[in-house]
Amino acid sequence: MAKHEHGKMDIDTQEKTFHGFMKASAYVAAGAILLLIFIGLVNG
């Protein structure tokens, strides 16, 4: 088993995935807020 060296692992793929997830989460949250505002205006 290789000895672990802190900070040597390539994490580019994980960082891209995380940033994509955060972007998608922001879009979904904004869409949900806009949908709730629209529903409130229509039923108001």
N, C-alpha and C positions, 0 to 999 in steps of 0.2 A: 504494500500500500504506500502510495506517495505521501510525503510529508506535506501538510497543508501550510501554505504561505499566504498570509492575509494580504488581500489587495491584488493578487495576481490573476484572478479569474476574469475572463472576458464577459462583460455583462451588457454589451451593446444590444443584444436581442431582447433581454429582459427590460432594459430601459425603454426601448421603442414600444414594447408591448404595454408597459405601464403608462407611458404618455398617451398611447392610443386609447387605453381604457379610461383614463382621466378625461380625455377630450370627448369620448362617447358619453360618459357619465354627465358631463356638463351639458351636452346637447339634449340628453334625455330629461335632465332636471329643468332646463329652460323650456322645453316642449311641454312638460307637465304643468309648469307654472302658467304658461300661455294658455293651455287648454283650460285650466281652472278659471282663469280670468275670463276667457270666452264664455264658458258655461255660466259664470256669475252674471255676465252682461246679458246673455240671452234670457236667462230665467229671472232676472232682476225685475 
